[in-house]
Amino acid sequence: MKKLFLFAFTLLSFETVIGQNTCYWQQHVDYKMDVVMDTKNYQYKGKQELVYTNNSSDTLKRVFYHLYFNAFQPGSEMDARLQNIADPDGRMVNKRKVGGKEVKESRISKLKPNEIGYLKISNFKQDGVDAFAKEVGTILEVTLAKPLLPNTKATFTLDFDGQVPVHIRRAGRNNAEGVEFSMAQWYPKMAEFDFEGWHADPYIAREFHGVWGNFDVNITIDKDYVLGGSGYLQNKNEMGHGYQDAGISVSHPKKTKNLTWHFVAPNVHDFTFAADKNYIHDVVETDFGTTLHFLYKNNPKIIDNWKKAQKETVQLMQFYNKTVGKYPYNQYSVIQGGDGGMEYAMCTLILGEGTYEGLIGVIAHEMAHSWFQHVLASNESKHSWMDEGFTSFLEDLGLNEIAEKKLENPHEGSYDNYYYLVKSGKELPQSTHSDRYDINQVYSISSYSKGDVFLAQLGYLIGKDNLMKTLKRYYADFKFKHPTPNDFKRTAERVSGANLDWYLTDWTQTTNTIDYGIKEVSSGEKTTITLERIGRMPMPIDLVVEYTDGTKQSFYIPLRMMSFEKENPSRSVGTEIPRIVLTDWTWANPIYTFTIDKTNIKKITIDESGLIADVNKNNNSYPVEIVKN
């Protein structure tokens, strides 16, 4: 009986482990698209074949596609959002005076029929059989001809007619700097289906989530256009324009009207391209296996900046590889286009006529997205801070690395933005869906700056070395897997040994703030120091006491719920200050008191590093020093 029970228990345990190891799944897509561009009318026609692999345990009766260009029509949800949000994106509105008052008017609402964007679908078939497809704003709802069973494939085919909208947001025609085609979100794109279900969010203006797959794309366009974007050009020695192999001369007969560009993009979740007749195309080879392409307008005012940026772009990518992990593709393109800076698969579209500092700053940010949005690819609609915040963190480190003058805390600007947000009283939890923020500014600070601080402050909690090890392991373990916030938290716990659920919860799911203070210092034969926790969010405390004889001593108060003791942070900078580890501090007790033998105290400081996002630093020192947050 005991042996039988033991066997049953062993078998159950084995099956449980197997279940845990095999429960992860993701869908897969293989696109083939043939597109013909009508450059005179800014329209295009295409055929799409998509092989969809259902790796889930669900039987799918419907599938959903994104039709992003349908957002650029009067009356769309994006148009409605522009007309109702308190601070609409300045690129998407016109400003005019009405009765002496400035009014912001949606540019989408004024588009004429030949200026709107659209994506119209016809002839939808599943394995050659007609299926019912219904356009609902920016979503195509498809009722399948036959349910798609788990672990089976289906081939979906469709025809599409598109019109490239006047450039208003991210994609479109004739942007502010004269780039003719910024073709992002231009094709029928399969929505993501994962363990949470379908992510068929309407396109209102924000972020994306996609299915990984392979793209095989033919784009037929006027021969005078130069293209750049996602994927590897398969017929480069036929196209030329700087893509051809060394020693190959490419010319096209005068009678040739159009050329067909053939791109293949493996294991990506998007496909983007830009096209212009006036692009300069520079190719930069690196010693780490990635070829960089730079496409920018032949504008004498910007050429020097774009040439200069190429060396620093190589340095940045090299630093990102070293800091996070190897960029997995053999190509990356920096392309002038779009309306600011936006990350896409294997490329970015950025504006290119600003200052050099602005140009390299945008490149640093958008290229950093390649690791977080296009390799790790968290759902940035639901967890925008995981993408924008982590990207901002890496950008800060990268720009600091290549700067002549290094900053002690390159994330300081993000801390300042966060403090501003808290003082505004308008903060929402970072768990808020990207489309649900009442104010664009609140979304931006919460996603970019507070997300950046999440990592910088984590370095305070577990130590800088553990933080950097966490980033590398997170990337190695979760690339191409759409990780969730818990996946990152668990990685940090595995690396450091600390319990961090409280940190993820308080920082991302609430608006709890950190505020610690030195409540009282009293001296007799010894000195008694009383600290208080004023904010709801707890922290372990690094505290430094400076004595009148010029010596320093540090004290570390662990946070009980972390079950962790951090290494002495001063050790890593080579000027180690003697440290005493005190009894841990529980969250339920707002007051903490300890004594030291010395009385010749000159100064006491909570968190000399400044890495705790304490919203009131005026009570962090003794004697009191007024500090602006």
C-alpha positions in Angstrom: 0.0 0.0 0.0 2.8 2.4 0.9 4.7 1.5 -2.3 1.5 2.0 -4.4 0.9 5.4 -2.7 4.5 6.4 -3.3 4.3 5.4 -7.0 1.1 7.4 -7.4 2.6 10.4 -5.7 5.7 10.2 -7.9 3.6 9.9 -11.1 1.5 12.8 -10.1 4.5 14.9 -9.3 6.1 14.0 -12.6 2.9 15.0 -14.5 2.7 18.2 -12.6 6.3 19.2 -13.6 5.6 18.2 -17.2 2.4 20.3 -17.1 4.3 23.3 -15.8 7.0 22.9 -18.5 4.5 22.6 -21.3 1.7 25.0 -20.3 3.3 27.9 -22.2 2.2 28.3 -25.8 1.8 31.0 -28.4 0.2 31.2 -31.8 2.2 31.4 -35.0 1.6 33.2 -38.3 3.3 33.0 -41.7 2.4 35.9 -44.0 2.8 36.1 -47.8 1.8 39.5 -49.3 1.9 40.9 -52.7 1.3 44.7 -52.8 1.0 47.2 -55.6 1.4 50.8 -54.8 -0.4 53.6 -56.7 1.9 56.4 -55.8 -0.1 59.1 -57.6 -3.3 58.4 -55.7 -1.7 57.2 -52.5 -3.6 53.9 -52.7 -2.5 50.3 -52.9 -3.9 46.8 -53.5 -2.8 43.6 -52.0 -3.2 39.9 -51.6 -2.5 38.2 -48.4 -2.0 34.5 -47.6 -1.7 33.8 -43.9 -1.0 30.3 -42.5 -2.3 30.4 -38.9 -1.1 27.8 -36.4 -3.4 27.3 -33.4 -1.0 26.1 -30.6 -3.6 26.8 -27.9 -5.9 24.2 -26.3 -9.0 26.2 -27.5 -11.1 25.5 -30.6 -11.3 28.8 -32.4 -14.6 29.7 -34.1 -13.6 33.3 -34.9 -10.4 35.2 -35.5 -9.7 38.9 -35.5 -7.5 41.2 -37.6 -6.4 44.8 -37.0 -7.2 47.3 -39.7 -5.3 50.3 -38.3 -5.7 52.7 -41.2 -9.4 52.8 -40.6 -8.7 55.0 -37.6 -7.9 57.9 -39.9 -11.5 58.6 -40.8 -13.9 61.3 -39.4 -16.1 59.7 -36.7 -13.6 56.9 -35.9 -12.7 56.1 -32.3 -9.4 57.8 -32.7 -11.2 60.9 -33.9 -13.6 60.8 -31.0 -10.7 60.4 -28.5 -9.0 63.5 -29.9 -12.1 65.5 -29.4 -12.6 64.4 -25.8 -9.2 64.0 -24.2 -8.0 67.0 -22.2 -4.6 67.3 -23.8 -4.8 65.8 -27.3 -1.5 65.1 -29.1 -0.4 68.3 -30.7 0.5 66.5 -33.9 -3.0 65.4 -34.4 -4.9 68.7 -33.9 -5.1 72.1 -35.5 -5.2 75.1 -33.2 -7.4 78.0 -33.9 -8.9 81.0 -32.1 -12.7 81.1 -31.3 -13.9 84.1 -29.4 -10.4 84.8 -28.3 -10.0 81.3 -26.9 -7.7 78.6 -28.4 -9.6 75.6 -29.6 -7.9 72.3 -30.6 -9.6 70.7 -33.5 -9.1 67.1 -34.5 -7.3 66.9 -37.8 -8.9 63.5 -38.5 -12.4 65.2 -38.4 -11.5 67.4 -41.3 -10.1 64.7 -43.7 -11.6 64.6 -47.1 -12.4 61.3 -48.9 -9.1 61.3 -50.8 -7.2 62.1 -47.6 -8.5 59.5 -45.2 -6.9 56.2 -44.5 -8.8 52.9 -45.1 -8.2 49.2 -45.4 -11.0 47.3 -47.1 -11.2 43.5 -47.1 -12.7 41.2 -49.7 -12.7 37.6 -50.8 -11.8 36.2 -47.4 -11.4 32.4 -47.5 -10.3 29.7 -45.0 -8.6 26.8 -46.8 -10.3 27.9 -50.0 -13.8 28.1 -48.5 -15.6 31.5 -48.0 -15.7 32.8 -44.4 -17.8 35.7 -43.1 -15.6 38.8 -42.5 -17.1 41.9 -40.9 -15.3 45.3 -40.6 -15.9 46.9 -37.2 -13.9 50.1 -37.1 -10.3 49.1 -36.9 -11.1 45.4 -36.3 -12.0 42.7 -38.8 -14.2 40.0 -37.2 -14.0 36.7 -39.0 -16.4 33.9 -38.4 -14.6 30.8 -39.6 -16.0 28.5 -42.2 -14.8 25.6 -40.0 -13.7 25.7 -36.4 -9.9 25.6 -36.0 -9.0 22.8 -33.6 -6.1 22.9 -31.2 -2.7 22.1 -32.7 -3.9 22.5 -36.3 -3.3 25.0 -39.1 -5.5 26.9 -41.5 -4.7 29.1 -44.5 -6.5 32.4 -44.6 -6.5 34.3 -47.9 -7.9 37.8 -48.6 -7.7 40.7 -50.9 -7.3 44.2 -49.5 -7.6 47.8 -50.8 -5.9 50.5 -48.9 -5.5 54.3 -48.9 -2.6 55.9 -47.2 -3.9 58.8 -45.0 -2.5 62.3 -44.8 0.2 61.9 -42.2 -1.4 62.6 -38.7 0.0 59.9 -36.4 2.9 57.5 -37.0 2.0 56.4 -40.5 0.8 58.2 -43.6 1.8 60.2 -46.6 4.0 63.3 -46.9 5.0 63.8 -43.3 6.2 67.1 -41.9 9.7 66.6 -43.3 8.5 65.6 -46.8 8.9 61.8 -46.5 6.4 60.5 -49.0 5.4 57.1 -47.5 5.6 56.1 -43.9 4.0 52.7 -44.1 3.4 51.4 -40.6 0.2 49.5 -39.6 -0.7 49.3 -43.2 -1.8 45.7 -43.8 -4.5 43.4 -42.3 -2.6 42.2 -39.2 -3.7 39.1 -37.2 -4.6 40.0 -33.6 -2.9 38.2 -30.7 -4.6 35.3 -29.0 -2.9 34.1 -25.9 -3.6 32.7 -22.4 -5.7 35.8 -21.7 -7.8 35.4 -24.9 -8.0 37.7 -27.9 -6.3 41.1 -27.8 -8.4 42.8 -30.5 -8.2 46.3 -29.1 -9.4 49.2 -31.3 -6.7 51.5 -32.6 -7.2 54.7 -30.6 -3.6 56.0 -30.7 -1.4 54.0 -28.4 0.4 50.7 -28.4 0.5 47.3 -30.0 0.6 43.6 -29.4 1.3 41.0 -32.1 1.8 37.4 -33.1 5.3 36.3 -34.0 5.7 34.8 -37.5 7.5 35.1 -40.8 6.8 37.7 -43.4 7.4 37.2 -47.2 6.4 40.5 -48.8 6.6 41.8 -52.4 6.1 45.5 -52.9 5.7 46.8 -56.4 6.3 50.6 -56.7 7.5 53.3 -59.0 11.2 52.6 -59.8 12.4 55.9 -58.5 11.5 55.1 -54.9 14.0 53.9 -52.4 12.6 51.6 -49.7 13.8 50.6 -46.2 12.1 48.8 -43.3 11.6 45.4 -41.8 13.2 42.3 -43.3 16.1 41.4 -45.5 15.9 42.4 -49.2 16.1 39.3 -51.3 16.7 40.8 -54.7 19.2 43.5 -53.7 21.3 43.1 -56.8 18.2 43.8 -58.9 17.0 46.8 -56.8 20.3 48.6 -56.2 19.9 51.9 -54.4 22.8 51.1 -52.1 21.6 47.5 -51.2 23.6 45.7 -53.9 26.7 43.7 -53.2 30.1 45.4 -53.5 31.2 45.7 -57.1 27.7 45.3 -58.5 26.4 48.1 -60.7 22.6 48.3 -61.0 20.7 50.3 -63.6 17.1 50.1 -64.8 16.1 50.7 -68.4 14.2 53.9 -69.0 11.1 52.0 -70.1 10.9 50.3 -66.7 8.1 51.9 -64.7 7.9 49.8 -61.6 10.2 47.6 -59.5 9.2 44.8 -57.1 11.0 44.8 -53.8 11.1 41.4 -52.2 11.6 41.4 -48.4 11.7 38.4 -46.0 11.4 39.1 -42.2 11.8 36.0 -40.0 10.3 35.7 -36.5 8.9 39.2 -36.1 5.5 40.4 -35.1 5.2 43.3 -37.5 6.3 44.6 -40.9 6.9 48.2 -41.7 8.5 50.1 -44.6 9.1 53.7 -45.8 9.5 54.9 -49.3 10.8 58.1 -50.8 12.4 59.2 -54.1 15.0 61.3 -52.3 16.5 59.0 -49.8 20.3 58.8 -49.2 21.1 55.2 -48.1 24.2 54.5 -46.1 25.2 51.0 -45.0 27.4 50.5 -41.9 28.9 47.1 -41.2 29.8 46.2 -37.6 32.1 43.7 -35.9 29.2 42.2 -33.9 27.3 40.8 -36.9 24.6 43.4 -37.4 24.4 45.6 -40.5 23.0 49.0 -39.9 21.1 50.9 -42.6 20.5 54.6 -42.5 17.9 56.1 -44.9 17.4 59.9 -44.8 16.4 62.8 -47.1 19.0 64.3 -49.3 18.7 67.6 -47.4 22.1 69.5 -47.0 20.9 70.8 -43.6 20.8 67.3 -42.0 23.4 65.2 -43.8 26.2 66.0 -41.4 24.0 65.0 -38.4 23.0 61.7 -40.0 26.5 60.8 -40.9 27.8 61.7 -37.4 25.0 59.7 -35.7 26.1 56.4 -37.4 29.2 55.9 -35.3 27.3 56.5 -32.0 24.5 54.2 -33.2 27.0 51.4 -33.5 28.3 52.2 -30.0 24.8 52.2 -28.6 23.9 48.8 -30.2 27.2 47.4 -28.9 26.4 48.6 -25.4 22.8 47.3 -25.6 24.1 43.9 -26.7 26.5 43.8 -23.7 24.0 45.1 -21.2 20.9 43.0 -22.1 21.8 40.4 -24.7 22.6 39.9 -28.3 20.2 41.6 -30.9 19.0 38.5 -32.7 18.7 39.9 -36.3 21.4 40.6 -38.8 20.0 44.0 -39.8 18.6 47.2 -38.2 17.5 50.3 -40.1 17.2 53.9 -39.0 14.8 55.6 -41.3 13.7 59.2 -41.6 9.9 59.1 -41.5 6.9 59.1 -39.2 6.1 61.9 -36.8 8.7 61.7 -34.0 10.1 58.3 -33.2 8.4 54.9 -33.3 9.8 51.4 -33.0 9.1 48.7 -35.5 10.4 45.3 -36.3 14.1 45.6 -37.3 13.8 49.3 -37.9 12.6 52.7 -36.6 10.9 55.7 -38.2 12.1 59.0 -36.8 12.1 62.7 -37.7 15.5 63.9 -38.8 15.7 67.6 -39.0 16.2 68.6 -35.4 19.4 69.0 -33.4 22.1 66.4 -33.3 21.4 65.7 -29.6 17.7 65.2 -30.4 18.5 62.8 -33.3 20.9 60.6 -31.3 18.5 60.7 -28.3 15.6 59.4 -30.4 17.8 56.7 -32.1 18.9 55.6 -28.6 15.4 55.2 -27.4 13.8 53.7 -30.5 16.6 51.2 -31.0 16.4 50.1 -27.4 12.8 49.1 -28.0 14.2 46.3 -30.2 15.1 44.4 -27.2 12.0 45.0 -25.1 9.1 45.5 -27.6 10.3 43.5 -30.5 12.2 40.6 -28.9 10.6 40.3 -25.4 7.4 41.9 -26.6 5.3 42.3 -23.5 1.7 43.4 -24.1 2.4 47.2 -24.1 -1.3 48.0 -24.3 -1.7 46.5 -20.8 1.8 47.0 -19.4 3.2 50.0 -21.2 5.7 50.6 -18.4 7.4 47.2 -19.2 8.3 48.4 -22.7 8.5 52.2 -22.5 10.0 52.2 -19.0 12.6 49.5 -19.6 13.5 51.1 -22.9 14.0 54.5 -21.2 16.2 52.8 -18.6 18.4 51.3 -21.3 18.4 54.5 -23.3 19.6 56.5 -20.2 22.4 54.0 -19.6 23.4 54.0 -23.3 23.5 57.8 -23.7 25.4 58.1 -20.4 27.9 55.5 -21.7 28.7 57.5 -24.9 28.6 60.9 -23.2 31.8 62.8 -22.5 30.6 63.8 -19.1 29.1 60.9 -17.2 26.1 61.4 -14.8 26.1 59.7 -11.4 22.4 59.0 -11.8 21.4 59.0 -15.5 17.8 58.4 -14.5 17.4 61.6 -12.6 15.1 63.2 -15.2 12.7 60.3 -14.8 12.7 60.7 -11.0 11.9 64.4 -11.4 9.0 63.6 -13.9 7.6 61.0 -11.4 7.7 63.6 -8.5 5.9 66.1 -10.8 3.2 63.4 -11.5 2.7 62.7 -7.8 2.3 66.3 -7.0 -0.2 66.8 -9.8 -2.7 64.5 -8.0 -3.6 63.0 -11.4 -1.6 59.8 -11.2 -3.2 56.5 -12.1 -1.8 53.0 -11.4 0.6 51.6 -14.0 -1.8 48.7 -14.5 -4.2 51.1 -16.3 -4.7 50.1 -19.9 -2.8 52.5 -22.2 -6.0 53.6 -23.8 -7.7 54.4 -20.5 -5.6 57.3 -19.3 -7.6 60.5 -18.9 -4.6 62.6 -19.8 -1.8 61.9 -22.3 0.8 63.5 -20.0 -0.1 61.1 -17.2 0.2 58.1 -19.5 3.6 59.3 -20.7 5.1 59.9 -17.3 3.7 56.8 -15.8 4.9 54.6 -18.7 8.3 56.1 -19.5 9.5 57.8 -16.4 7.9 55.8 -13.6 8.7 52.6 -15.6 12.3 53.8 -15.8 12.4 54.4 -12.0 11.0 50.9 -11.4 14.3 49.5 -12.6 16.6 52.1 -11.1 14.9 51.7 -7.7 15.0 47.9 -8.0 18.8 48.4 -8.2 18.6 50.1 -4.8 16.6 47.2 -3.4 18.7 44.2 -4.6 21.9 45.9 -5.6 23.1 47.1 -9.0 25.0 43.9 -9.9 21.8 41.8 -9.2 19.8 44.3 -11.3 22.0 43.9 -14.3 22.1 40.2 -13.9 18.3 40.2 -13.8 18.0 42.1 -17.1 20.3 39.6 -18.8 18.5 36.6 -17.4 15.1 38.1 -18.2 16.1 38.6 -21.8 17.6 35.2 -22.1 14.7 33.4 -20.5 11.8 35.3 -22.1 12.8 36.5 -25.5 10.1 35.8 -28.0 7.7 34.8 -25.2 5.6 37.9 -24.4 6.5 38.0 -20.7 4.2 39.5 -18.0 5.1 41.7 -15.0 5.2 38.6 -12.9 7.7 37.0 -15.2 10.1 39.9 -14.6 9.5 39.9 -10.9 10.2 36.2 -10.6 13.4 36.6 -12.6 14.6 39.3 -10.2 13.7 37.0 -7.2 15.6 34.1 -8.7 18.7 36.2 -9.3 18.7 38.0 -6.0 16.9 35.7 -3.6 14.7 38.6 -2.4 10.9 38.4 -2.1 9.6 41.2 -4.4 5.9 40.7 -4.8 5.2 43.7 -2.5 7.3 45.9 -4.8 5.6 44.9 -8.0 2.2 45.3 -6.4 2.7 48.7 -4.7 4.7 50.3 -7.5 2.6 49.2 -10.5 -0.9 48.4 -9.3 -1.4 51.3 -6.8 -0.4 54.9 -6.5 1.1 54.4 -3.1 4.1 56.7 -2.5 7.3 56.4 -0.6 8.0 58.9 2.2 10.5 58.2 5.0 11.7 60.7 7.4 14.1 61.3 10.4 11.5 62.0 13.1 13.8 62.6 16.0 17.5 62.6 17.1 18.3 62.7 20.8 21.7 62.5 22.5 22.8 61.5 26.0 25.5 59.0 26.6 24.4 57.5 23.3 22.5 58.8 20.3 18.9 57.6 19.6 17.6 58.0 16.1 13.9 57.6 15.4 12.7 57.1 11.8 9.2 57.1 10.5 7.4 55.7 7.5 4.9 58.3 6.3 4.0 56.9 2.9 2.1 53.7 2.3 4.9 52.0 0.3 7.7 50.3 2.3 11.4 50.3 1.6 14.5 48.9 3.2 16.6 51.8 4.4 20.2 52.8 3.7 21.2 55.5 6.2 24.6 57.2 6.5 25.9 59.0 9.6 28.7 61.5 9.2 30.6 62.4 12.4 32.4 65.7 13.3 35.8 64.0 12.9 35.1 63.4 9.2 34.4 59.7 9.4 31.2 58.0 8.1 29.3 55.0 9.0 26.4 53.4 7.2 23.4 51.5 8.6 21.2 49.1 6.7 17.6 48.4 7.9 16.3 45.4 5.9 12.6 45.3 5.1 11.1 42.2 6.7 8.8 41.3 3.9 11.8 41.1 1.5 13.6 38.4 3.5 16.8 39.7 2.1 20.0 41.5 3.0 21.6 43.7 0.3 25.4 43.8 -0.1 27.0 47.0 1.1 26.5 49.4 -1.9 29.6 51.4 -1.1 31.7 48.4 -1.8 31.0 48.5 -5.5 32.3 52.1 -5.9 35.6 51.4 -4.2 35.2 53.7 -1.2 33.5 51.2 1.2 31.9 52.8 4.3 31.7 50.5 7.3 28.2 49.2 7.6 26.0 47.8 10.4 23.0 45.7 9.6 20.2 46.5 12.0 17.1 44.6 12.9 14.5 44.5 10.1 11.6 46.9 9.9 8.1 45.6 9.6 5.5 47.4 7.4 2.9 47.6 10.2 5.2 49.7 12.4 5.4 53.2 11.1 8.2 54.1 13.7 11.7 52.6 13.9 14.2 53.5 16.6 17.8 52.5 17.1 20.8 53.8 19.1 24.5 54.3 18.3 27.4 54.7 20.7 28.7 58.0 19.3 27.3 61.4 19.9 29.6 63.6 17.8 27.1 63.6 14.9 27.4 66.1 12.1 24.8 64.8 9.6 22.4 61.9 9.1 21.1 61.0 5.6 18.5 58.5 4.4 19.5 57.2 1.0 22.5 59.1 -0.1 22.2 57.4 -3.5 18.9 59.2 -4.3 17.6 56.0 -5.8 14.6 55.8 -3.5 11.7 57.7 -5.1 10.9 59.4 -1.8 8.3 62.1 -2.6 9.5 64.3 0.3 13.2 64.5 0.7 13.0 67.4 3.1 12.7 65.0 6.0 15.5 62.7 4.9 18.4 64.5 6.5 19.4 65.8 9.9 20.0 68.7 10.3 17.2 69.4 7.9 18.2 70.3 4.3 15.6 71.7 2.0 15.6 69.6 -1.2 13.5 70.1 -4.3 11.9 67.0 -5.7 
